[in-house]
Amino acid sequence: MFNKAGDKEIKKLSDCKKSCIVKVVKLNADAELKQRLISFGIMKDAVVEVLELAPAKSTIEVKVGKMRIALRAQEAGLIEVVTI
């Protein structure tokens, strides 16, 4: 899948590797989760860096601005991103 410009592949945040820096293009979450993600700074056009992946616990640690956040893999799967 490609964005409007056709130059970047859209993928899920849960598919990103450690040290990957991406930009959020869409949140596919329900209203409650979407509001919680926005309160953490995870919104359209936000730059997110993947810091750690914990496959055993199914969590992903990301950095948004100066904030470090742990997301469930299921939640990260609802966030569409492009690599920058």
ABEGO torsion letter per residue (X at the ends): XBBAAGABBBBBAAABBBGBBBBBABBABBAAAAAAAAAAGBBBGBBBBBABBBAAAGBBBBBBEABBBBBBAAAAAABBBBBX
